[in-house]
Amino acid sequence: MDTSTACGICFKKGIKVYPVKVGGTWRVEVKEEGQKAIRYKKPLKEGTDTGKALEATYIFLAKKIIKKQNDSI
């Protein structure tokens, strides 16, 4: 699955993934509509590591959404 498809699936479900600066490091935070934001504990390096982590998180969440939809059928 490519990143743009994964982002589209997540956006339709009201899920946003973004980096947050915590102290001297960056972390990934996930916010769903009507839910409290979840911040992952793994620190990221600035630059490409952050971008790759956001892409991987969007793809992971999109696959989870698709699996949940297929299981409910």
PDB file of N, CA, C and O in Angstrom:
ATOM      1  N   MET A   1       0.857  -1.175   0.000  1.00  0.00           N
ATOM      2  CA  MET A   1       0.000   0.000   0.000  1.00  0.00           C
ATOM      3  C   MET A   1       0.902   1.236   0.000  1.00  0.00           C
ATOM      4  O   MET A   1       1.892   1.301   0.730  1.00  0.00           O
ATOM      5  N   ASP A   2       0.541   2.212  -0.831  1.00  0.00           N
ATOM      6  CA  ASP A   2       1.348   3.434  -0.838  1.00  0.00           C
ATOM      7  C   ASP A   2       0.841   4.436   0.200  1.00  0.00           C
ATOM      8  O   ASP A   2      -0.258   4.301   0.737  1.00  0.00           O
ATOM      9  N   THR A   3       1.659   5.426   0.461  1.00  0.00           N
ATOM     10  CA  THR A   3       1.376   6.378   1.529  1.00  0.00           C
ATOM     11  C   THR A   3       0.133   7.221   1.247  1.00  0.00           C
ATOM     12  O   THR A   3      -0.658   7.476   2.155  1.00  0.00           O
ATOM     13  N   SER A   4      -0.045   7.655  -0.002  1.00  0.00           N
ATOM     14  CA  SER A   4      -1.190   8.516  -0.301  1.00  0.00           C
ATOM     15  C   SER A   4      -2.518   7.777  -0.113  1.00  0.00           C
ATOM     16  O   SER A   4      -3.490   8.367   0.360  1.00  0.00           O
ATOM     17  N   THR A   5      -2.567   6.505  -0.474  1.00  0.00           N
ATOM     18  CA  THR A   5      -3.771   5.705  -0.262  1.00  0.00           C
ATOM     19  C   THR A   5      -4.042   5.541   1.230  1.00  0.00           C
ATOM     20  O   THR A   5      -5.176   5.681   1.688  1.00  0.00           O
ATOM     21  N   ALA A   6      -2.979   5.241   1.980  1.00  0.00           N
ATOM     22  CA  ALA A   6      -3.113   5.068   3.428  1.00  0.00           C
ATOM     23  C   ALA A   6      -3.589   6.349   4.097  1.00  0.00           C
ATOM     24  O   ALA A   6      -4.447   6.312   4.979  1.00  0.00           O
ATOM     25  N   CYS A   7      -3.033   7.483   3.678  1.00  0.00           N
ATOM     26  CA  CYS A   7      -3.452   8.768   4.248  1.00  0.00           C
ATOM     27  C   CYS A   7      -4.922   9.034   3.944  1.00  0.00           C
ATOM     28  O   CYS A   7      -5.662   9.494   4.814  1.00  0.00           O
ATOM     29  N   GLY A   8      -5.350   8.745   2.711  1.00  0.00           N
ATOM     30  CA  GLY A   8      -6.750   8.949   2.338  1.00  0.00           C
ATOM     31  C   GLY A   8      -7.700   8.131   3.195  1.00  0.00           C
ATOM     32  O   GLY A   8      -8.740   8.628   3.626  1.00  0.00           O
ATOM     33  N   ILE A   9      -7.340   6.867   3.443  1.00  0.00           N
ATOM     34  CA  ILE A   9      -8.178   6.001   4.273  1.00  0.00           C
ATOM     35  C   ILE A   9      -8.260   6.553   5.691  1.00  0.00           C
ATOM     36  O   ILE A   9      -9.336   6.601   6.289  1.00  0.00           O
ATOM     37  N   CYS A  10      -7.118   6.965   6.218  1.00  0.00           N
ATOM     38  CA  CYS A  10      -7.084   7.489   7.590  1.00  0.00           C
ATOM     39  C   CYS A  10      -7.844   8.815   7.703  1.00  0.00           C
ATOM     40  O   CYS A  10      -8.578   9.030   8.667  1.00  0.00           O
ATOM     41  N   PHE A  11      -7.668   9.700   6.720  1.00  0.00           N
ATOM     42  CA  PHE A  11      -8.358  10.997   6.769  1.00  0.00           C
ATOM     43  C   PHE A  11      -9.873  10.814   6.734  1.00  0.00           C
ATOM     44  O   PHE A  11     -10.600  11.532   7.421  1.00  0.00           O
ATOM     45  N   LYS A  12     -10.353   9.855   5.938  1.00  0.00           N
ATOM     46  CA  LYS A  12     -11.796   9.603   5.868  1.00  0.00           C
ATOM     47  C   LYS A  12     -12.353   9.129   7.201  1.00  0.00           C
ATOM     48  O   LYS A  12     -13.519   9.372   7.512  1.00  0.00           O
ATOM     49  N   LYS A  13     -11.520   8.452   7.989  1.00  0.00           N
ATOM     50  CA  LYS A  13     -11.934   7.974   9.311  1.00  0.00           C
ATOM     51  C   LYS A  13     -11.627   8.988  10.416  1.00  0.00           C
ATOM     52  O   LYS A  13     -11.877   8.722  11.592  1.00  0.00           O
ATOM     53  N   GLY A  14     -11.082  10.153  10.038  1.00  0.00           N
ATOM     54  CA  GLY A  14     -10.806  11.191  11.025  1.00  0.00           C
ATOM     55  C   GLY A  14      -9.551  10.946  11.850  1.00  0.00           C
ATOM     56  O   GLY A  14      -9.454  11.410  12.986  1.00  0.00           O
ATOM     57  N   ILE A  15      -8.588  10.218  11.283  1.00  0.00           N
ATOM     58  CA  ILE A  15      -7.339   9.916  11.985  1.00  0.00           C
ATOM     59  C   ILE A  15      -6.227  10.803  11.437  1.00  0.00           C
ATOM     60  O   ILE A  15      -6.033  10.897  10.225  1.00  0.00           O
ATOM     61  N   LYS A  16      -5.504  11.450  12.341  1.00  0.00           N
ATOM     62  CA  LYS A  16      -4.381  12.305  11.961  1.00  0.00           C
ATOM     63  C   LYS A  16      -3.129  11.814  12.672  1.00  0.00           C
ATOM     64  O   LYS A  16      -3.167  11.475  13.855  1.00  0.00           O
ATOM     65  N   VAL A  17      -2.022  11.779  11.944  1.00  0.00           N
ATOM     66  CA  VAL A  17      -0.728  11.373  12.491  1.00  0.00           C
ATOM     67  C   VAL A  17       0.235  12.539  12.275  1.00  0.00           C
ATOM     68  O   VAL A  17       0.338  13.067  11.168  1.00  0.00           O
ATOM     69  N   TYR A  18       0.935  12.935  13.327  1.00  0.00           N
ATOM     70  CA  TYR A  18       1.834  14.081  13.210  1.00  0.00           C
ATOM     71  C   TYR A  18       2.973  13.979  14.226  1.00  0.00           C
ATOM     72  O   TYR A  18       2.845  13.295  15.242  1.00  0.00           O
ATOM     73  N   PRO A  19       4.098  14.667  13.946  1.00  0.00           N
ATOM     74  CA  PRO A  19       5.212  14.660  14.890  1.00  0.00           C
ATOM     75  C   PRO A  19       5.013  15.710  15.977  1.00  0.00           C
ATOM     76  O   PRO A  19       4.429  16.766  15.736  1.00  0.00           O
ATOM     77  N   VAL A  20       5.505  15.407  17.177  1.00  0.00           N
ATOM     78  CA  VAL A  20       5.410  16.319  18.318  1.00  0.00           C
ATOM     79  C   VAL A  20       6.799  16.404  18.951  1.00  0.00           C
ATOM     80  O   VAL A  20       7.449  15.383  19.172  1.00  0.00           O
ATOM     81  N   LYS A  21       7.244  17.608  19.235  1.00  0.00           N
ATOM     82  CA  LYS A  21       8.546  17.789  19.881  1.00  0.00           C
ATOM     83  C   LYS A  21       8.369  17.611  21.388  1.00  0.00           C
ATOM     84  O   LYS A  21       7.564  18.300  22.015  1.00  0.00           O
ATOM     85  N   VAL A  22       9.131  16.675  21.961  1.00  0.00           N
ATOM     86  CA  VAL A  22       9.089  16.401  23.393  1.00  0.00           C
ATOM     87  C   VAL A  22      10.521  16.528  23.903  1.00  0.00           C
ATOM     88  O   VAL A  22      11.365  15.673  23.634  1.00  0.00           O
ATOM     89  N   GLY A  23      10.782  17.591  24.632  1.00  0.00           N
ATOM     90  CA  GLY A  23      12.150  17.827  25.083  1.00  0.00           C
ATOM     91  C   GLY A  23      13.048  18.062  23.890  1.00  0.00           C
ATOM     92  O   GLY A  23      12.804  18.968  23.094  1.00  0.00           O
ATOM     93  N   GLY A  24      14.084  17.256  23.759  1.00  0.00           N
ATOM     94  CA  GLY A  24      15.009  17.397  22.634  1.00  0.00           C
ATOM     95  C   GLY A  24      14.753  16.409  21.522  1.00  0.00           C
ATOM     96  O   GLY A  24      15.533  16.342  20.572  1.00  0.00           O
ATOM     97  N   THR A  25      13.677  15.633  21.609  1.00  0.00           N
ATOM     98  CA  THR A  25      13.397  14.622  20.586  1.00  0.00           C
ATOM     99  C   THR A  25      12.003  14.810  19.993  1.00  0.00           C
ATOM    100  O   THR A  25      11.199  15.601  20.485  1.00  0.00           O
ATOM    101  N   TRP A  26      11.743  14.073  18.939  1.00  0.00           N
ATOM    102  CA  TRP A  26      10.437  14.063  18.295  1.00  0.00           C
ATOM    103  C   TRP A  26       9.759  12.734  18.550  1.00  0.00           C
ATOM    104  O   TRP A  26      10.419  11.698  18.638  1.00  0.00           O
ATOM    105  N   ARG A  27       8.447  12.761  18.667  1.00  0.00           N
ATOM    106  CA  ARG A  27       7.629  11.556  18.852  1.00  0.00           C
ATOM    107  C   ARG A  27       6.462  11.619  17.870  1.00  0.00           C
ATOM    108  O   ARG A  27       6.086  12.693  17.401  1.00  0.00           O
ATOM    109  N   VAL A  28       5.904  10.464  17.570  1.00  0.00           N
ATOM    110  CA  VAL A  28       4.723  10.379  16.711  1.00  0.00           C
ATOM    111  C   VAL A  28       3.491  10.406  17.599  1.00  0.00           C
ATOM    112  O   VAL A  28       3.426   9.716  18.616  1.00  0.00           O
ATOM    113  N   GLU A  29       2.504  11.221  17.197  1.00  0.00           N
ATOM    114  CA  GLU A  29       1.251  11.295  17.928  1.00  0.00           C
ATOM    115  C   GLU A  29       0.111  11.002  16.961  1.00  0.00           C
ATOM    116  O   GLU A  29       0.122  11.466  15.821  1.00  0.00           O
ATOM    117  N   VAL A  30      -0.871  10.232  17.419  1.00  0.00           N
ATOM    118  CA  VAL A  30      -2.034   9.852  16.603  1.00  0.00           C
ATOM    119  C   VAL A  30      -3.284  10.384  17.280  1.00  0.00           C
ATOM    120  O   VAL A  30      -3.493  10.159  18.472  1.00  0.00           O
ATOM    121  N   LYS A  31      -4.120  11.091  16.519  1.00  0.00           N
ATOM    122  CA  LYS A  31      -5.359  11.673  17.053  1.00  0.00           C
ATOM    123  C   LYS A  31      -6.525  11.190  16.208  1.00  0.00           C
ATOM    124  O   LYS A  31      -6.557  11.398  14.995  1.00  0.00           O
ATOM    125  N   GLU A  32      -7.480  10.543  16.860  1.00  0.00           N
ATOM    126  CA  GLU A  32      -8.721  10.123  16.205  1.00  0.00           C
ATOM    127  C   GLU A  32      -9.829  11.065  16.643  1.00  0.00           C
ATOM    128  O   GLU A  32      -9.798  11.604  17.750  1.00  0.00           O
ATOM    129  N   GLU A  33     -10.817  11.262  15.762  1.00  0.00           N
ATOM    130  CA  GLU A  33     -11.946  12.129  16.103  1.00  0.00           C
ATOM    131  C   GLU A  33     -12.617  11.644  17.375  1.00  0.00           C
ATOM    132  O   GLU A  33     -12.943  10.464  17.504  1.00  0.00           O
ATOM    133  N   GLY A  34     -12.822  12.557  18.313  1.00  0.00           N
ATOM    134  CA  GLY A  34     -13.525  12.227  19.540  1.00  0.00           C
ATOM    135  C   GLY A  34     -12.706  11.420  20.530  1.00  0.00           C
ATOM    136  O   GLY A  34     -13.247  10.971  21.541  1.00  0.00           O
ATOM    137  N   GLN A  35     -11.438  11.224  20.279  1.00  0.00           N
ATOM    138  CA  GLN A  35     -10.576  10.441  21.159  1.00  0.00           C
ATOM    139  C   GLN A  35      -9.406  11.300  21.646  1.00  0.00           C
ATOM    140  O   GLN A  35      -9.073  12.326  21.051  1.00  0.00           O
ATOM    141  N   LYS A  36      -8.805  10.859  22.723  1.00  0.00           N
ATOM    142  CA  LYS A  36      -7.610  11.522  23.236  1.00  0.00           C
ATOM    143  C   LYS A  36      -6.422  11.101  22.363  1.00  0.00           C
ATOM    144  O   LYS A  36      -6.347   9.954  21.921  1.00  0.00           O
ATOM    145  N   ALA A  37      -5.499  12.031  22.119  1.00  0.00           N
ATOM    146  CA  ALA A  37      -4.321  11.730  21.302  1.00  0.00           C
ATOM    147  C   ALA A  37      -3.440  10.690  21.987  1.00  0.00           C
ATOM    148  O   ALA A  37      -3.289  10.691  23.209  1.00  0.00           O
ATOM    149  N   ILE A  38      -2.864   9.808  21.181  1.00  0.00           N
ATOM    150  CA  ILE A  38      -1.946   8.783  21.670  1.00  0.00           C
ATOM    151  C   ILE A  38      -0.547   9.152  21.189  1.00  0.00           C
ATOM    152  O   ILE A  38      -0.326   9.347  19.994  1.00  0.00           O
ATOM    153  N   ARG A  39       0.391   9.246  22.121  1.00  0.00           N
ATOM    154  CA  ARG A  39       1.776   9.578  21.779  1.00  0.00           C
ATOM    155  C   ARG A  39       2.646   8.347  21.970  1.00  0.00           C
ATOM    156  O   ARG A  39       2.684   7.759  23.051  1.00  0.00           O
ATOM    157  N   TYR A  40       3.351   7.960  20.900  1.00  0.00           N
ATOM    158  CA  TYR A  40       4.254   6.821  20.980  1.00  0.00           C
ATOM    159  C   TYR A  40       5.520   7.211  21.736  1.00  0.00           C
ATOM    160  O   TYR A  40       5.966   8.357  21.668  1.00  0.00           O
ATOM    161  N   LYS A  41       6.089   6.254  22.452  1.00  0.00           N
ATOM    162  CA  LYS A  41       7.228   6.531  23.326  1.00  0.00           C
ATOM    163  C   LYS A  41       8.568   6.534  22.608  1.00  0.00           C
ATOM    164  O   LYS A  41       9.530   7.125  23.099  1.00  0.00           O
ATOM    165  N   LYS A  42       8.645   5.883  21.452  1.00  0.00           N
ATOM    166  CA  LYS A  42       9.921   5.764  20.748  1.00  0.00           C
ATOM    167  C   LYS A  42      10.375   7.125  20.219  1.00  0.00           C
ATOM    168  O   LYS A  42       9.663   7.738  19.424  1.00  0.00           O
ATOM    169  N   PRO A  43      11.554   7.613  20.646  1.00  0.00           N
ATOM    170  CA  PRO A  43      12.056   8.899  20.137  1.00  0.00           C
ATOM    171  C   PRO A  43      12.546   8.751  18.693  1.00  0.00           C
ATOM    172  O   PRO A  43      13.063   7.703  18.307  1.00  0.00           O
ATOM    173  N   LEU A  44      12.379   9.803  17.912  1.00  0.00           N
ATOM    174  CA  LEU A  44      12.785   9.813  16.507  1.00  0.00           C
ATOM    175  C   LEU A  44      13.903  10.813  16.290  1.00  0.00           C
ATOM    176  O   LEU A  44      14.032  11.793  17.024  1.00  0.00           O
ATOM    177  N   LYS A  45      14.706  10.555  15.276  1.00  0.00           N
ATOM    178  CA  LYS A  45      15.717  11.528  14.873  1.00  0.00           C
ATOM    179  C   LYS A  45      15.046  12.505  13.922  1.00  0.00           C
ATOM    180  O   LYS A  45      14.089  12.148  13.235  1.00  0.00           O
ATOM    181  N   GLU A  46      15.540  13.731  13.880  1.00  0.00           N
ATOM    182  CA  GLU A  46      14.955  14.710  12.968  1.00  0.00           C
ATOM    183  C   GLU A  46      15.274  14.324  11.530  1.00  0.00           C
ATOM    184  O   GLU A  46      16.276  13.660  11.264  1.00  0.00           O
ATOM    185  N   GLY A  47      14.434  14.736  10.623  1.00  0.00           N
ATOM    186  CA  GLY A  47      14.679  14.505   9.202  1.00  0.00           C
ATOM    187  C   GLY A  47      13.962  13.288   8.676  1.00  0.00           C
ATOM    188  O   GLY A  47      12.762  13.120   8.894  1.00  0.00           O
ATOM    189  N   THR A  48      14.700  12.431   7.977  1.00  0.00           N
ATOM    190  CA  THR A  48      14.085  11.303   7.280  1.00  0.00           C
ATOM    191  C   THR A  48      13.465  10.289   8.229  1.00  0.00           C
ATOM    192  O   THR A  48      12.474   9.647   7.880  1.00  0.00           O
ATOM    193  N   ASP A  49      14.028  10.133   9.420  1.00  0.00           N
ATOM    194  CA  ASP A  49      13.473   9.165  10.378  1.00  0.00           C
ATOM    195  C   ASP A  49      12.040   9.543  10.746  1.00  0.00           C
ATOM    196  O   ASP A  49      11.174   8.675  10.861  1.00  0.00           O
ATOM    197  N   THR A  50      11.796  10.821  10.928  1.00  0.00           N
ATOM    198  CA  THR A  50      10.457  11.294  11.277  1.00  0.00           C
ATOM    199  C   THR A  50       9.482  11.044  10.129  1.00  0.00           C
ATOM    200  O   THR A  50       8.376  10.550  10.350  1.00  0.00           O
ATOM    201  N   GLY A  51       9.881  11.378   8.921  1.00  0.00           N
ATOM    202  CA  GLY A  51       9.020  11.167   7.756  1.00  0.00           C
ATOM    203  C   GLY A  51       8.685   9.703   7.543  1.00  0.00           C
ATOM    204  O   GLY A  51       7.537   9.357   7.262  1.00  0.00           O
ATOM    205  N   LYS A  52       9.688   8.841   7.678  1.00  0.00           N
ATOM    206  CA  LYS A  52       9.471   7.404   7.503  1.00  0.00           C
ATOM    207  C   LYS A  52       8.545   6.856   8.587  1.00  0.00           C
ATOM    208  O   LYS A  52       7.710   5.993   8.321  1.00  0.00           O
ATOM    209  N   ALA A  53       8.698   7.360   9.800  1.00  0.00           N
ATOM    210  CA  ALA A  53       7.846   6.905  10.902  1.00  0.00           C
ATOM    211  C   ALA A  53       6.392   7.308  10.662  1.00  0.00           C
ATOM    212  O   ALA A  53       5.483   6.522  10.932  1.00  0.00           O
ATOM    213  N   LEU A  54       6.161   8.521  10.158  1.00  0.00           N
ATOM    214  CA  LEU A  54       4.792   8.958   9.873  1.00  0.00           C
ATOM    215  C   LEU A  54       4.181   8.114   8.758  1.00  0.00           C
ATOM    216  O   LEU A  54       3.023   7.706   8.852  1.00  0.00           O
ATOM    217  N   GLU A  55       4.956   7.849   7.700  1.00  0.00           N
ATOM    218  CA  GLU A  55       4.467   7.008   6.606  1.00  0.00           C
ATOM    219  C   GLU A  55       4.103   5.611   7.110  1.00  0.00           C
ATOM    220  O   GLU A  55       3.033   5.087   6.800  1.00  0.00           O
ATOM    221  N   ALA A  56       4.998   5.020   7.884  1.00  0.00           N
ATOM    222  CA  ALA A  56       4.762   3.667   8.394  1.00  0.00           C
ATOM    223  C   ALA A  56       3.535   3.621   9.301  1.00  0.00           C
ATOM    224  O   ALA A  56       2.787   2.644   9.288  1.00  0.00           O
ATOM    225  N   THR A  57       3.330   4.673  10.085  1.00  0.00           N
ATOM    226  CA  THR A  57       2.177   4.720  10.989  1.00  0.00           C
ATOM    227  C   THR A  57       0.875   4.829  10.199  1.00  0.00           C
ATOM    228  O   THR A  57      -0.099   4.144  10.513  1.00  0.00           O
ATOM    229  N   TYR A  58       0.852   5.688   9.173  1.00  0.00           N
ATOM    230  CA  TYR A  58      -0.346   5.803   8.333  1.00  0.00           C
ATOM    231  C   TYR A  58      -0.669   4.473   7.659  1.00  0.00           C
ATOM    232  O   TYR A  58      -1.830   4.064   7.628  1.00  0.00           O
ATOM    233  N   ILE A  59       0.336   3.798   7.124  1.00  0.00           N
ATOM    234  CA  ILE A  59       0.116   2.520   6.445  1.00  0.00           C
ATOM    235  C   ILE A  59      -0.392   1.474   7.437  1.00  0.00           C
ATOM    236  O   ILE A  59      -1.323   0.729   7.131  1.00  0.00           O
ATOM    237  N   PHE A  60       0.211   1.417   8.612  1.00  0.00           N
ATOM    238  CA  PHE A  60      -0.214   0.472   9.648  1.00  0.00           C
ATOM    239  C   PHE A  60      -1.680   0.703  10.022  1.00  0.00           C
ATOM    240  O   PHE A  60      -2.465  -0.242  10.089  1.00  0.00           O
ATOM    241  N   LEU A  61      -2.041   1.966  10.266  1.00  0.00           N
ATOM    242  CA  LEU A  61      -3.415   2.276  10.672  1.00  0.00           C
ATOM    243  C   LEU A  61      -4.415   1.992   9.556  1.00  0.00           C
ATOM    244  O   LEU A  61      -5.518   1.514   9.822  1.00  0.00           O
ATOM    245  N   ALA A  62      -4.040   2.285   8.297  1.00  0.00           N
ATOM    246  CA  ALA A  62      -4.934   2.017   7.163  1.00  0.00           C
ATOM    247  C   ALA A  62      -5.181   0.520   7.017  1.00  0.00           C
ATOM    248  O   ALA A  62      -6.315   0.101   6.782  1.00  0.00           O
ATOM    249  N   LYS A  63      -4.133  -0.288   7.154  1.00  0.00           N
ATOM    250  CA  LYS A  63      -4.299  -1.742   7.074  1.00  0.00           C
ATOM    251  C   LYS A  63      -5.186  -2.249   8.204  1.00  0.00           C
ATOM    252  O   LYS A  63      -5.980  -3.170   8.013  1.00  0.00           O
ATOM    253  N   LYS A  64      -5.048  -1.650   9.372  1.00  0.00           N
ATOM    254  CA  LYS A  64      -5.874  -2.023  10.524  1.00  0.00           C
ATOM    255  C   LYS A  64      -7.347  -1.693  10.253  1.00  0.00           C
ATOM    256  O   LYS A  64      -8.232  -2.477  10.597  1.00  0.00           O
ATOM    257  N   ILE A  65      -7.608  -0.542   9.640  1.00  0.00           N
ATOM    258  CA  ILE A  65      -8.978  -0.138   9.299  1.00  0.00           C
ATOM    259  C   ILE A  65      -9.576  -1.105   8.281  1.00  0.00           C
ATOM    260  O   ILE A  65     -10.717  -1.541   8.431  1.00  0.00           O
ATOM    261  N   ILE A  66      -8.800  -1.442   7.237  1.00  0.00           N
ATOM    262  CA  ILE A  66      -9.275  -2.364   6.203  1.00  0.00           C
ATOM    263  C   ILE A  66      -9.576  -3.735   6.800  1.00  0.00           C
ATOM    264  O   ILE A  66     -10.600  -4.341   6.487  1.00  0.00           O
ATOM    265  N   LYS A  67      -8.686  -4.221   7.657  1.00  0.00           N
ATOM    266  CA  LYS A  67      -8.896  -5.525   8.304  1.00  0.00           C
ATOM    267  C   LYS A  67     -10.157  -5.518   9.153  1.00  0.00           C
ATOM    268  O   LYS A  67     -10.921  -6.483   9.147  1.00  0.00           O
ATOM    269  N   LYS A  68     -10.374  -4.431   9.882  1.00  0.00           N
ATOM    270  CA  LYS A  68     -11.562  -4.316  10.730  1.00  0.00           C
ATOM    271  C   LYS A  68     -12.833  -4.316   9.865  1.00  0.00           C
ATOM    272  O   LYS A  68     -13.830  -4.942  10.226  1.00  0.00           O
ATOM    273  N   GLN A  69     -12.793  -3.615   8.729  1.00  0.00           N
ATOM    274  CA  GLN A  69     -13.954  -3.576   7.832  1.00  0.00           C
ATOM    275  C   GLN A  69     -14.219  -4.964   7.242  1.00  0.00           C
ATOM    276  O   GLN A  69     -15.374  -5.377   7.133  1.00  0.00           O
ATOM    277  N   ASN A  70     -13.158  -5.686   6.860  1.00  0.00           N
ATOM    278  CA  ASN A  70     -13.329  -7.022   6.281  1.00  0.00           C
ATOM    279  C   ASN A  70     -13.840  -8.022   7.320  1.00  0.00           C
ATOM    280  O   ASN A  70     -14.605  -8.927   6.988  1.00  0.00           O
ATOM    281  N   ASP A  71     -13.424  -7.861   8.559  1.00  0.00           N
ATOM    282  CA  ASP A  71     -13.875  -8.767   9.620  1.00  0.00           C
ATOM    283  C   ASP A  71     -15.339  -8.555   9.960  1.00  0.00           C
ATOM    284  O   ASP A  71     -16.017  -9.486  10.394  1.00  0.00           O
ATOM    285  N   SER A  72     -15.835  -7.331   9.767  1.00  0.00           N
ATOM    286  CA  SER A  72     -17.224  -7.042  10.115  1.00  0.00           C
ATOM    287  C   SER A  72     -18.217  -7.466   9.039  1.00  0.00           C
ATOM    288  O   SER A  72     -19.427  -7.459   9.265  1.00  0.00           O
ATOM    289  N   ILE A  73     -17.704  -7.831   7.875  1.00  0.00           N
ATOM    290  CA  ILE A  73     -18.584  -8.254   6.778  1.00  0.00           C
ATOM    291  C   ILE A  73     -19.068  -9.657   6.960  1.00  0.00           C
ATOM    292  O   ILE A  73     -19.817 -10.166   6.126  1.00  0.00           O
TER     293      ILE A  73
END
